[in-house]
Amino acid sequence: QVHDVVAKIDEELAEVKQALAAGDAEQIDEELGDLLFAVVNLSRFQGLNAEEVLQRAVDKFAKRVQAVEQRVRLSGRELAQCTLAELDAHWNAVKAAESGRQPALRSLGEAGTPDAG
């Protein structure tokens, strides 16, 4: 049952959090593997090809990174000059544009960050 598969993901995520808190790199590695396996199992349970799902996610991420880079360049700055908050703002603007809430290259504020909107 899908509920059981999701419960297993929750269980494995809790174990990842415990490993992170302990700071044990070997345990983190092991628990991340278990979590990934549980997520792959959910994909299989839903009739999805986990490799294809992952490839689509990688493609989406790469496309967003390129859009963020373009927005930063258009603001006259380099990625290395941006704070994490600025990069997050650009990332969120790109995501919003994907969902049709705003254009990806809307006007940028003087500081090179997206205008409030």
Jmol script that loads the backbone (N, CA, C; Angstrom):
load data "model"
ATOM      1  N   GLN A   1       0.847  -1.183   0.000  1.00  0.00           N
ATOM      2  CA  GLN A   1       0.000   0.000   0.000  1.00  0.00           C
ATOM      3  C   GLN A   1       0.890   1.242   0.000  1.00  0.00           C
ATOM      4  N   VAL A   2       0.482   2.261  -0.742  1.00  0.00           N
ATOM      5  CA  VAL A   2       1.308   3.452  -0.891  1.00  0.00           C
ATOM      6  C   VAL A   2       1.564   4.130   0.454  1.00  0.00           C
ATOM      7  N   HIS A   3       0.605   4.077   1.352  1.00  0.00           N
ATOM      8  CA  HIS A   3       0.800   4.688   2.671  1.00  0.00           C
ATOM      9  C   HIS A   3       2.008   4.075   3.378  1.00  0.00           C
ATOM     10  N   ASP A   4       2.173   2.771   3.255  1.00  0.00           N
ATOM     11  CA  ASP A   4       3.308   2.085   3.879  1.00  0.00           C
ATOM     12  C   ASP A   4       4.636   2.512   3.254  1.00  0.00           C
ATOM     13  N   VAL A   5       4.628   2.708   1.949  1.00  0.00           N
ATOM     14  CA  VAL A   5       5.845   3.132   1.255  1.00  0.00           C
ATOM     15  C   VAL A   5       6.229   4.539   1.699  1.00  0.00           C
ATOM     16  N   VAL A   6       5.248   5.425   1.803  1.00  0.00           N
ATOM     17  CA  VAL A   6       5.513   6.792   2.257  1.00  0.00           C
ATOM     18  C   VAL A   6       5.976   6.788   3.711  1.00  0.00           C
ATOM     19  N   ALA A   7       5.390   5.932   4.525  1.00  0.00           N
ATOM     20  CA  ALA A   7       5.819   5.815   5.924  1.00  0.00           C
ATOM     21  C   ALA A   7       7.284   5.383   5.996  1.00  0.00           C
ATOM     22  N   LYS A   8       7.699   4.511   5.093  1.00  0.00           N
ATOM     23  CA  LYS A   8       9.101   4.074   5.057  1.00  0.00           C
ATOM     24  C   LYS A   8      10.012   5.236   4.690  1.00  0.00           C
ATOM     25  N   ILE A   9       9.568   6.088   3.767  1.00  0.00           N
ATOM     26  CA  ILE A   9      10.348   7.275   3.411  1.00  0.00           C
ATOM     27  C   ILE A   9      10.490   8.174   4.634  1.00  0.00           C
ATOM     28  N   ASP A  10       9.398   8.390   5.351  1.00  0.00           N
ATOM     29  CA  ASP A  10       9.451   9.198   6.573  1.00  0.00           C
ATOM     30  C   ASP A  10      10.439   8.609   7.576  1.00  0.00           C
ATOM     31  N   GLU A  11      10.388   7.297   7.740  1.00  0.00           N
ATOM     32  CA  GLU A  11      11.292   6.608   8.672  1.00  0.00           C
ATOM     33  C   GLU A  11      12.752   6.806   8.262  1.00  0.00           C
ATOM     34  N   GLU A  12      13.025   6.621   6.977  1.00  0.00           N
ATOM     35  CA  GLU A  12      14.401   6.768   6.495  1.00  0.00           C
ATOM     36  C   GLU A  12      14.876   8.216   6.597  1.00  0.00           C
ATOM     37  N   LEU A  13      13.981   9.171   6.354  1.00  0.00           N
ATOM     38  CA  LEU A  13      14.347  10.577   6.488  1.00  0.00           C
ATOM     39  C   LEU A  13      14.699  10.900   7.936  1.00  0.00           C
ATOM     40  N   ALA A  14      13.949  10.361   8.870  1.00  0.00           N
ATOM     41  CA  ALA A  14      14.255  10.568  10.290  1.00  0.00           C
ATOM     42  C   ALA A  14      15.639  10.013  10.618  1.00  0.00           C
ATOM     43  N   GLU A  15      15.981   8.882  10.030  1.00  0.00           N
ATOM     44  CA  GLU A  15      17.297   8.293  10.268  1.00  0.00           C
ATOM     45  C   GLU A  15      18.407   9.140   9.648  1.00  0.00           C
ATOM     46  N   VAL A  16      18.145   9.760   8.503  1.00  0.00           N
ATOM     47  CA  VAL A  16      19.115  10.679   7.902  1.00  0.00           C
ATOM     48  C   VAL A  16      19.339  11.861   8.841  1.00  0.00           C
ATOM     49  N   LYS A  17      18.258  12.407   9.379  1.00  0.00           N
ATOM     50  CA  LYS A  17      18.375  13.544  10.296  1.00  0.00           C
ATOM     51  C   LYS A  17      19.181  13.174  11.535  1.00  0.00           C
ATOM     52  N   GLN A  18      18.973  11.976  12.049  1.00  0.00           N
ATOM     53  CA  GLN A  18      19.741  11.516  13.212  1.00  0.00           C
ATOM     54  C   GLN A  18      21.222  11.392  12.862  1.00  0.00           C
ATOM     55  N   ALA A  19      21.512  10.856  11.697  1.00  0.00           N
ATOM     56  CA  ALA A  19      22.903  10.709  11.267  1.00  0.00           C
ATOM     57  C   ALA A  19      23.563  12.072  11.088  1.00  0.00           C
ATOM     58  N   LEU A  20      22.815  13.018  10.528  1.00  0.00           N
ATOM     59  CA  LEU A  20      23.347  14.371  10.369  1.00  0.00           C
ATOM     60  C   LEU A  20      23.650  14.995  11.722  1.00  0.00           C
ATOM     61  N   ALA A  21      22.739  14.826  12.662  1.00  0.00           N
ATOM     62  CA  ALA A  21      22.936  15.377  14.005  1.00  0.00           C
ATOM     63  C   ALA A  21      24.161  14.762  14.673  1.00  0.00           C
ATOM     64  N   ALA A  22      24.405  13.486  14.401  1.00  0.00           N
ATOM     65  CA  ALA A  22      25.561  12.803  14.982  1.00  0.00           C
ATOM     66  C   ALA A  22      26.860  13.193  14.274  1.00  0.00           C
ATOM     67  N   GLY A  23      26.733  13.688  13.040  1.00  0.00           N
ATOM     68  CA  GLY A  23      27.910  14.094  12.284  1.00  0.00           C
ATOM     69  C   GLY A  23      28.771  12.937  11.807  1.00  0.00           C
ATOM     70  N   ASP A  24      28.188  11.770  11.707  1.00  0.00           N
ATOM     71  CA  ASP A  24      28.911  10.564  11.302  1.00  0.00           C
ATOM     72  C   ASP A  24      28.777  10.386   9.788  1.00  0.00           C
ATOM     73  N   ALA A  25      29.849  10.688   9.056  1.00  0.00           N
ATOM     74  CA  ALA A  25      29.801  10.664   7.591  1.00  0.00           C
ATOM     75  C   ALA A  25      29.430   9.287   7.049  1.00  0.00           C
ATOM     76  N   GLU A  26      29.959   8.240   7.649  1.00  0.00           N
ATOM     77  CA  GLU A  26      29.646   6.888   7.176  1.00  0.00           C
ATOM     78  C   GLU A  26      28.169   6.564   7.389  1.00  0.00           C
ATOM     79  N   GLN A  27      27.645   6.961   8.537  1.00  0.00           N
ATOM     80  CA  GLN A  27      26.225   6.721   8.827  1.00  0.00           C
ATOM     81  C   GLN A  27      25.342   7.562   7.905  1.00  0.00           C
ATOM     82  N   ILE A  28      25.753   8.805   7.651  1.00  0.00           N
ATOM     83  CA  ILE A  28      24.997   9.670   6.738  1.00  0.00           C
ATOM     84  C   ILE A  28      24.923   9.020   5.361  1.00  0.00           C
ATOM     85  N   ASP A  29      26.064   8.527   4.885  1.00  0.00           N
ATOM     86  CA  ASP A  29      26.119   7.862   3.585  1.00  0.00           C
ATOM     87  C   ASP A  29      25.157   6.675   3.536  1.00  0.00           C
ATOM     88  N   GLU A  30      25.195   5.861   4.565  1.00  0.00           N
ATOM     89  CA  GLU A  30      24.333   4.680   4.608  1.00  0.00           C
ATOM     90  C   GLU A  30      22.856   5.064   4.640  1.00  0.00           C
ATOM     91  N   GLU A  31      22.518   6.041   5.475  1.00  0.00           N
ATOM     92  CA  GLU A  31      21.111   6.426   5.619  1.00  0.00           C
ATOM     93  C   GLU A  31      20.585   7.133   4.375  1.00  0.00           C
ATOM     94  N   LEU A  32      21.434   7.932   3.718  1.00  0.00           N
ATOM     95  CA  LEU A  32      21.007   8.549   2.459  1.00  0.00           C
ATOM     96  C   LEU A  32      20.714   7.482   1.412  1.00  0.00           C
ATOM     97  N   GLY A  33      21.538   6.456   1.373  1.00  0.00           N
ATOM     98  CA  GLY A  33      21.288   5.343   0.453  1.00  0.00           C
ATOM     99  C   GLY A  33      19.955   4.674   0.731  1.00  0.00           C
ATOM    100  N   ASP A  34      19.667   4.464   2.023  1.00  0.00           N
ATOM    101  CA  ASP A  34      18.386   3.856   2.392  1.00  0.00           C
ATOM    102  C   ASP A  34      17.215   4.745   1.988  1.00  0.00           C
ATOM    103  N   LEU A  35      17.382   6.063   2.174  1.00  0.00           N
ATOM    104  CA  LEU A  35      16.317   7.003   1.800  1.00  0.00           C
ATOM    105  C   LEU A  35      16.101   6.987   0.286  1.00  0.00           C
ATOM    106  N   LEU A  36      17.186   7.019  -0.455  1.00  0.00           N
ATOM    107  CA  LEU A  36      17.062   6.975  -1.914  1.00  0.00           C
ATOM    108  C   LEU A  36      16.377   5.692  -2.373  1.00  0.00           C
ATOM    109  N   PHE A  37      16.739   4.585  -1.770  1.00  0.00           N
ATOM    110  CA  PHE A  37      16.107   3.315  -2.122  1.00  0.00           C
ATOM    111  C   PHE A  37      14.605   3.372  -1.844  1.00  0.00           C
ATOM    112  N   ALA A  38      14.212   3.971  -0.714  1.00  0.00           N
ATOM    113  CA  ALA A  38      12.789   4.077  -0.373  1.00  0.00           C
ATOM    114  C   ALA A  38      12.049   4.953  -1.384  1.00  0.00           C
ATOM    115  N   VAL A  39      12.693   6.023  -1.840  1.00  0.00           N
ATOM    116  CA  VAL A  39      12.068   6.900  -2.836  1.00  0.00           C
ATOM    117  C   VAL A  39      11.951   6.176  -4.177  1.00  0.00           C
ATOM    118  N   VAL A  40      12.978   5.436  -4.547  1.00  0.00           N
ATOM    119  CA  VAL A  40      12.912   4.637  -5.773  1.00  0.00           C
ATOM    120  C   VAL A  40      11.770   3.630  -5.676  1.00  0.00           C
ATOM    121  N   ASN A  41      11.600   3.049  -4.514  1.00  0.00           N
ATOM    122  CA  ASN A  41      10.517   2.096  -4.313  1.00  0.00           C
ATOM    123  C   ASN A  41       9.152   2.768  -4.507  1.00  0.00           C
ATOM    124  N   LEU A  42       9.011   4.007  -4.045  1.00  0.00           N
ATOM    125  CA  LEU A  42       7.759   4.742  -4.259  1.00  0.00           C
ATOM    126  C   LEU A  42       7.521   4.951  -5.752  1.00  0.00           C
ATOM    127  N   SER A  43       8.570   5.318  -6.474  1.00  0.00           N
ATOM    128  CA  SER A  43       8.438   5.477  -7.929  1.00  0.00           C
ATOM    129  C   SER A  43       7.945   4.186  -8.564  1.00  0.00           C
ATOM    130  N   ARG A  44       8.583   3.080  -8.195  1.00  0.00           N
ATOM    131  CA  ARG A  44       8.196   1.776  -8.732  1.00  0.00           C
ATOM    132  C   ARG A  44       6.753   1.454  -8.378  1.00  0.00           C
ATOM    133  N   PHE A  45       6.382   1.727  -7.138  1.00  0.00           N
ATOM    134  CA  PHE A  45       5.029   1.446  -6.659  1.00  0.00           C
ATOM    135  C   PHE A  45       3.992   2.247  -7.446  1.00  0.00           C
ATOM    136  N   GLN A  46       4.382   3.430  -7.906  1.00  0.00           N
ATOM    137  CA  GLN A  46       3.482   4.280  -8.678  1.00  0.00           C
ATOM    138  C   GLN A  46       3.559   4.006 -10.180  1.00  0.00           C
ATOM    139  N   GLY A  47       4.334   3.013 -10.570  1.00  0.00           N
ATOM    140  CA  GLY A  47       4.444   2.665 -11.981  1.00  0.00           C
ATOM    141  C   GLY A  47       5.333   3.615 -12.761  1.00  0.00           C
ATOM    142  N   LEU A  48       6.230   4.298 -12.065  1.00  0.00           N
ATOM    143  CA  LEU A  48       7.124   5.253 -12.707  1.00  0.00           C
ATOM    144  C   LEU A  48       8.525   4.670 -12.789  1.00  0.00           C
ATOM    145  N   ASN A  49       9.262   5.096 -13.794  1.00  0.00           N
ATOM    146  CA  ASN A  49      10.650   4.700 -13.934  1.00  0.00           C
ATOM    147  C   ASN A  49      11.488   5.700 -13.144  1.00  0.00           C
ATOM    148  N   ALA A  50      12.102   5.257 -12.054  1.00  0.00           N
ATOM    149  CA  ALA A  50      12.840   6.157 -11.165  1.00  0.00           C
ATOM    150  C   ALA A  50      13.975   6.871 -11.889  1.00  0.00           C
ATOM    151  N   GLU A  51      14.637   6.188 -12.800  1.00  0.00           N
ATOM    152  CA  GLU A  51      15.727   6.810 -13.543  1.00  0.00           C
ATOM    153  C   GLU A  51      15.204   7.960 -14.404  1.00  0.00           C
ATOM    154  N   GLU A  52      14.062   7.761 -15.042  1.00  0.00           N
ATOM    155  CA  GLU A  52      13.468   8.825 -15.854  1.00  0.00           C
ATOM    156  C   GLU A  52      12.990   9.980 -14.984  1.00  0.00           C
ATOM    157  N   VAL A  53      12.409   9.671 -13.835  1.00  0.00           N
ATOM    158  CA  VAL A  53      11.973  10.714 -12.902  1.00  0.00           C
ATOM    159  C   VAL A  53      13.173  11.552 -12.475  1.00  0.00           C
ATOM    160  N   LEU A  54      14.266  10.883 -12.120  1.00  0.00           N
ATOM    161  CA  LEU A  54      15.475  11.589 -11.700  1.00  0.00           C
ATOM    162  C   LEU A  54      16.038  12.428 -12.839  1.00  0.00           C
ATOM    163  N   GLN A  55      16.050  11.900 -14.056  1.00  0.00           N
ATOM    164  CA  GLN A  55      16.582  12.657 -15.189  1.00  0.00           C
ATOM    165  C   GLN A  55      15.767  13.917 -15.436  1.00  0.00           C
ATOM    166  N   ARG A  56      14.444  13.821 -15.326  1.00  0.00           N
ATOM    167  CA  ARG A  56      13.608  15.014 -15.490  1.00  0.00           C
ATOM    168  C   ARG A  56      13.914  16.041 -14.396  1.00  0.00           C
ATOM    169  N   ALA A  57      14.146  15.568 -13.183  1.00  0.00           N
ATOM    170  CA  ALA A  57      14.472  16.478 -12.080  1.00  0.00           C
ATOM    171  C   ALA A  57      15.819  17.163 -12.321  1.00  0.00           C
ATOM    172  N   VAL A  58      16.798  16.405 -12.795  1.00  0.00           N
ATOM    173  CA  VAL A  58      18.115  16.970 -13.098  1.00  0.00           C
ATOM    174  C   VAL A  58      17.997  18.000 -14.214  1.00  0.00           C
ATOM    175  N   ASP A  59      17.232  17.677 -15.252  1.00  0.00           N
ATOM    176  CA  ASP A  59      17.037  18.607 -16.366  1.00  0.00           C
ATOM    177  C   ASP A  59      16.366  19.890 -15.892  1.00  0.00           C
ATOM    178  N   LYS A  60      15.359  19.763 -15.043  1.00  0.00           N
ATOM    179  CA  LYS A  60      14.654  20.935 -14.520  1.00  0.00           C
ATOM    180  C   LYS A  60      15.599  21.791 -13.680  1.00  0.00           C
ATOM    181  N   PHE A  61      16.398  21.144 -12.842  1.00  0.00           N
ATOM    182  CA  PHE A  61      17.348  21.865 -12.002  1.00  0.00           C
ATOM    183  C   PHE A  61      18.356  22.620 -12.868  1.00  0.00           C
ATOM    184  N   ALA A  62      18.913  21.949 -13.879  1.00  0.00           N
ATOM    185  CA  ALA A  62      19.900  22.584 -14.755  1.00  0.00           C
ATOM    186  C   ALA A  62      19.297  23.780 -15.481  1.00  0.00           C
ATOM    187  N   LYS A  63      18.064  23.637 -15.944  1.00  0.00           N
ATOM    188  CA  LYS A  63      17.387  24.737 -16.630  1.00  0.00           C
ATOM    189  C   LYS A  63      17.207  25.922 -15.683  1.00  0.00           C
ATOM    190  N   ARG A  64      16.836  25.647 -14.438  1.00  0.00           N
ATOM    191  CA  ARG A  64      16.659  26.722 -13.465  1.00  0.00           C
ATOM    192  C   ARG A  64      17.984  27.409 -13.149  1.00  0.00           C
ATOM    193  N   VAL A  65      19.047  26.623 -13.006  1.00  0.00           N
ATOM    194  CA  VAL A  65      20.361  27.210 -12.726  1.00  0.00           C
ATOM    195  C   VAL A  65      20.765  28.134 -13.868  1.00  0.00           C
ATOM    196  N   GLN A  66      20.551  27.703 -15.110  1.00  0.00           N
ATOM    197  CA  GLN A  66      20.880  28.549 -16.258  1.00  0.00           C
ATOM    198  C   GLN A  66      20.068  29.839 -16.234  1.00  0.00           C
ATOM    199  N   ALA A  67      18.794  29.748 -15.877  1.00  0.00           N
ATOM    200  CA  ALA A  67      17.948  30.939 -15.815  1.00  0.00           C
ATOM    201  C   ALA A  67      18.410  31.876 -14.704  1.00  0.00           C
ATOM    202  N   VAL A  68      18.811  31.331 -13.576  1.00  0.00           N
ATOM    203  CA  VAL A  68      19.334  32.163 -12.482  1.00  0.00           C
ATOM    204  C   VAL A  68      20.607  32.863 -12.944  1.00  0.00           C
ATOM    205  N   GLU A  69      21.505  32.126 -13.582  1.00  0.00           N
ATOM    206  CA  GLU A  69      22.742  32.726 -14.091  1.00  0.00           C
ATOM    207  C   GLU A  69      22.442  33.859 -15.060  1.00  0.00           C
ATOM    208  N   GLN A  70      21.463  33.659 -15.929  1.00  0.00           N
ATOM    209  CA  GLN A  70      21.096  34.689 -16.898  1.00  0.00           C
ATOM    210  C   GLN A  70      20.548  35.921 -16.189  1.00  0.00           C
ATOM    211  N   ARG A  71      19.689  35.721 -15.207  1.00  0.00           N
ATOM    212  CA  ARG A  71      19.127  36.845 -14.455  1.00  0.00           C
ATOM    213  C   ARG A  71      20.231  37.627 -13.747  1.00  0.00           C
ATOM    214  N   VAL A  72      21.179  36.918 -13.160  1.00  0.00           N
ATOM    215  CA  VAL A  72      22.275  37.579 -12.445  1.00  0.00           C
ATOM    216  C   VAL A  72      23.123  38.383 -13.425  1.00  0.00           C
ATOM    217  N   ARG A  73      23.469  37.783 -14.574  1.00  0.00           N
ATOM    218  CA  ARG A  73      24.259  38.508 -15.576  1.00  0.00           C
ATOM    219  C   ARG A  73      23.527  39.749 -16.066  1.00  0.00           C
ATOM    220  N   LEU A  74      22.212  39.627 -16.292  1.00  0.00           N
ATOM    221  CA  LEU A  74      21.439  40.781 -16.756  1.00  0.00           C
ATOM    222  C   LEU A  74      21.387  41.886 -15.716  1.00  0.00           C
ATOM    223  N   SER A  75      21.604  41.538 -14.468  1.00  0.00           N
ATOM    224  CA  SER A  75      21.625  42.551 -13.411  1.00  0.00           C
ATOM    225  C   SER A  75      22.995  43.215 -13.321  1.00  0.00           C
ATOM    226  N   GLY A  76      23.947  42.748 -14.151  1.00  0.00           N
ATOM    227  CA  GLY A  76      25.277  43.333 -14.163  1.00  0.00           C
ATOM    228  C   GLY A  76      26.209  42.770 -13.102  1.00  0.00           C
ATOM    229  N   ARG A  77      25.872  41.625 -12.573  1.00  0.00           N
ATOM    230  CA  ARG A  77      26.676  41.032 -11.509  1.00  0.00           C
ATOM    231  C   ARG A  77      27.112  39.630 -11.903  1.00  0.00           C
ATOM    232  N   GLU A  78      27.977  39.074 -11.085  1.00  0.00           N
ATOM    233  CA  GLU A  78      28.427  37.694 -11.233  1.00  0.00           C
ATOM    234  C   GLU A  78      27.835  36.876 -10.092  1.00  0.00           C
ATOM    235  N   LEU A  79      27.682  35.572 -10.313  1.00  0.00           N
ATOM    236  CA  LEU A  79      27.133  34.701  -9.274  1.00  0.00           C
ATOM    237  C   LEU A  79      27.904  34.830  -7.969  1.00  0.00           C
ATOM    238  N   ALA A  80      29.223  34.903  -8.060  1.00  0.00           N
ATOM    239  CA  ALA A  80      30.058  34.970  -6.856  1.00  0.00           C
ATOM    240  C   ALA A  80      29.802  36.232  -6.040  1.00  0.00           C
ATOM    241  N   GLN A  81      29.231  37.253  -6.662  1.00  0.00           N
ATOM    242  CA  GLN A  81      28.945  38.503  -5.958  1.00  0.00           C
ATOM    243  C   GLN A  81      27.612  38.466  -5.221  1.00  0.00           C
ATOM    244  N   CYS A  82      26.799  37.487  -5.497  1.00  0.00           N
ATOM    245  CA  CYS A  82      25.451  37.421  -4.929  1.00  0.00           C
ATOM    246  C   CYS A  82      25.452  36.724  -3.576  1.00  0.00           C
ATOM    247  N   THR A  83      24.601  37.220  -2.709  1.00  0.00           N
ATOM    248  CA  THR A  83      24.393  36.546  -1.433  1.00  0.00           C
ATOM    249  C   THR A  83      23.469  35.354  -1.661  1.00  0.00           C
ATOM    250  N   LEU A  84      23.433  34.478  -0.685  1.00  0.00           N
ATOM    251  CA  LEU A  84      22.520  33.343  -0.778  1.00  0.00           C
ATOM    252  C   LEU A  84      21.078  33.832  -0.884  1.00  0.00           C
ATOM    253  N   ALA A  85      20.743  34.887  -0.150  1.00  0.00           N
ATOM    254  CA  ALA A  85      19.380  35.434  -0.202  1.00  0.00           C
ATOM    255  C   ALA A  85      19.050  35.945  -1.605  1.00  0.00           C
ATOM    256  N   GLU A  86      20.014  36.591  -2.258  1.00  0.00           N
ATOM    257  CA  GLU A  86      19.782  37.076  -3.622  1.00  0.00           C
ATOM    258  C   GLU A  86      19.594  35.912  -4.597  1.00  0.00           C
ATOM    259  N   LEU A  87      20.432  34.902  -4.455  1.00  0.00           N
ATOM    260  CA  LEU A  87      20.293  33.731  -5.331  1.00  0.00           C
ATOM    261  C   LEU A  87      18.964  33.033  -5.096  1.00  0.00           C
ATOM    262  N   ASP A  88      18.544  32.950  -3.840  1.00  0.00           N
ATOM    263  CA  ASP A  88      17.233  32.363  -3.532  1.00  0.00           C
ATOM    264  C   ASP A  88      16.112  33.172  -4.171  1.00  0.00           C
ATOM    265  N   ALA A  89      16.235  34.497  -4.135  1.00  0.00           N
ATOM    266  CA  ALA A  89      15.208  35.347  -4.740  1.00  0.00           C
ATOM    267  C   ALA A  89      15.133  35.111  -6.248  1.00  0.00           C
ATOM    268  N   HIS A  90      16.294  35.014  -6.888  1.00  0.00           N
ATOM    269  CA  HIS A  90      16.308  34.718  -8.324  1.00  0.00           C
ATOM    270  C   HIS A  90      15.715  33.333  -8.588  1.00  0.00           C
ATOM    271  N   TRP A  91      16.089  32.348  -7.771  1.00  0.00           N
ATOM    272  CA  TRP A  91      15.584  30.982  -7.919  1.00  0.00           C
ATOM    273  C   TRP A  91      14.062  30.973  -7.818  1.00  0.00           C
ATOM    274  N   ASN A  92      13.544  31.665  -6.816  1.00  0.00           N
ATOM    275  CA  ASN A  92      12.090  31.709  -6.622  1.00  0.00           C
ATOM    276  C   ASN A  92      11.394  32.417  -7.776  1.00  0.00           C
ATOM    277  N   ALA A  93      12.032  33.440  -8.340  1.00  0.00           N
ATOM    278  CA  ALA A  93      11.454  34.130  -9.491  1.00  0.00           C
ATOM    279  C   ALA A  93      11.402  33.201 -10.706  1.00  0.00           C
ATOM    280  N   VAL A  94      12.441  32.415 -10.887  1.00  0.00           N
ATOM    281  CA  VAL A  94      12.464  31.455 -11.998  1.00  0.00           C
ATOM    282  C   VAL A  94      11.367  30.412 -11.808  1.00  0.00           C
ATOM    283  N   LYS A  95      11.228  29.898 -10.590  1.00  0.00           N
ATOM    284  CA  LYS A  95      10.174  28.918 -10.314  1.00  0.00           C
ATOM    285  C   LYS A  95       8.793  29.517 -10.560  1.00  0.00           C
ATOM    286  N   ALA A  96       8.599  30.761 -10.134  1.00  0.00           N
ATOM    287  CA  ALA A  96       7.306  31.415 -10.334  1.00  0.00           C
ATOM    288  C   ALA A  96       7.020  31.581 -11.820  1.00  0.00           C
ATOM    289  N   ALA A  97       8.058  31.904 -12.591  1.00  0.00           N
ATOM    290  CA  ALA A  97       7.874  32.059 -14.036  1.00  0.00           C
ATOM    291  C   ALA A  97       7.473  30.736 -14.674  1.00  0.00           C
ATOM    292  N   GLU A  98       8.030  29.645 -14.186  1.00  0.00           N
ATOM    293  CA  GLU A  98       7.672  28.327 -14.718  1.00  0.00           C
ATOM    294  C   GLU A  98       6.202  28.008 -14.492  1.00  0.00           C
ATOM    295  N   SER A  99       5.676  28.497 -13.397  1.00  0.00           N
ATOM    296  CA  SER A  99       4.268  28.221 -13.101  1.00  0.00           C
ATOM    297  C   SER A  99       3.354  29.297 -13.669  1.00  0.00           C
ATOM    298  N   GLY A 100       3.935  30.255 -14.403  1.00  0.00           N
ATOM    299  CA  GLY A 100       3.140  31.279 -15.063  1.00  0.00           C
ATOM    300  C   GLY A 100       2.753  32.451 -14.190  1.00  0.00           C
ATOM    301  N   ARG A 101       3.343  32.561 -13.004  1.00  0.00           N
ATOM    302  CA  ARG A 101       2.977  33.658 -12.107  1.00  0.00           C
ATOM    303  C   ARG A 101       3.680  34.958 -12.450  1.00  0.00           C
ATOM    304  N   GLN A 102       4.808  34.889 -13.143  1.00  0.00           N
ATOM    305  CA  GLN A 102       5.529  36.100 -13.520  1.00  0.00           C
ATOM    306  C   GLN A 102       6.531  35.760 -14.612  1.00  0.00           C
ATOM    307  N   PRO A 103       6.964  36.750 -15.401  1.00  0.00           N
ATOM    308  CA  PRO A 103       7.974  36.473 -16.416  1.00  0.00           C
ATOM    309  C   PRO A 103       9.327  36.188 -15.766  1.00  0.00           C
ATOM    310  N   ALA A 104      10.105  35.272 -16.345  1.00  0.00           N
ATOM    311  CA  ALA A 104      11.386  34.875 -15.765  1.00  0.00           C
ATOM    312  C   ALA A 104      12.382  36.016 -15.716  1.00  0.00           C
ATOM    313  N   LEU A 105      12.314  36.908 -16.685  1.00  0.00           N
ATOM    314  CA  LEU A 105      13.277  37.995 -16.741  1.00  0.00           C
ATOM    315  C   LEU A 105      12.612  39.333 -16.456  1.00  0.00           C
ATOM    316  N   ARG A 106      11.716  39.349 -15.472  1.00  0.00           N
ATOM    317  CA  ARG A 106      11.065  40.602 -15.114  1.00  0.00           C
ATOM    318  C   ARG A 106      12.115  41.603 -14.671  1.00  0.00           C
ATOM    319  N   SER A 107      11.722  42.836 -14.481  1.00  0.00           N
ATOM    320  CA  SER A 107      12.685  43.873 -14.131  1.00  0.00           C
ATOM    321  C   SER A 107      13.408  43.526 -12.840  1.00  0.00           C
ATOM    322  N   LEU A 108      14.663  43.939 -12.794  1.00  0.00           N
ATOM    323  CA  LEU A 108      15.479  43.683 -11.622  1.00  0.00           C
ATOM    324  C   LEU A 108      15.674  44.983 -10.861  1.00  0.00           C
ATOM    325  N   GLY A 109      15.707  44.900  -9.557  1.00  0.00           N
ATOM    326  CA  GLY A 109      15.932  46.073  -8.716  1.00  0.00           C
ATOM    327  C   GLY A 109      17.347  46.587  -8.884  1.00  0.00           C
ATOM    328  N   GLU A 110      17.618  47.774  -8.357  1.00  0.00           N
ATOM    329  CA  GLU A 110      18.933  48.381  -8.503  1.00  0.00           C
ATOM    330  C   GLU A 110      20.035  47.534  -7.891  1.00  0.00           C
ATOM    331  N   ALA A 111      19.720  46.795  -6.841  1.00  0.00           N
ATOM    332  CA  ALA A 111      20.721  45.961  -6.185  1.00  0.00           C
ATOM    333  C   ALA A 111      20.933  44.647  -6.923  1.00  0.00           C
ATOM    334  N   GLY A 112      20.224  44.468  -8.033  1.00  0.00           N
ATOM    335  CA  GLY A 112      20.377  43.244  -8.797  1.00  0.00           C
ATOM    336  C   GLY A 112      19.505  42.118  -8.306  1.00  0.00           C
ATOM    337  N   THR A 113      18.556  42.440  -7.451  1.00  0.00           N
ATOM    338  CA  THR A 113      17.632  41.431  -6.956  1.00  0.00           C
ATOM    339  C   THR A 113      16.280  41.667  -7.591  1.00  0.00           C
ATOM    340  N   PRO A 114      15.468  40.665  -7.657  1.00  0.00           N
ATOM    341  CA  PRO A 114      14.141  40.843  -8.248  1.00  0.00           C
ATOM    342  C   PRO A 114      13.344  41.894  -7.492  1.00  0.00           C
ATOM    343  N   ASP A 115      12.602  42.690  -8.250  1.00  0.00           N
ATOM    344  CA  ASP A 115      11.705  43.657  -7.619  1.00  0.00           C
ATOM    345  C   ASP A 115      10.686  42.907  -6.785  1.00  0.00           C
ATOM    346  N   ALA A 116      10.259  43.513  -5.704  1.00  0.00           N
ATOM    347  CA  ALA A 116       9.212  42.889  -4.890  1.00  0.00           C
ATOM    348  C   ALA A 116       7.960  42.783  -5.732  1.00  0.00           C
ATOM    349  N   GLY A 117       7.260  41.696  -5.564  1.00  0.00           N
ATOM    350  CA  GLY A 117       6.078  41.554  -6.391  1.00  0.00           C
ATOM    351  C   GLY A 117       5.236  40.509  -5.966  1.00  0.00           C
TER     352      GLY A 117
END
end "model"
wireframe off; spacefill off
backbone 0.3
color backbone group
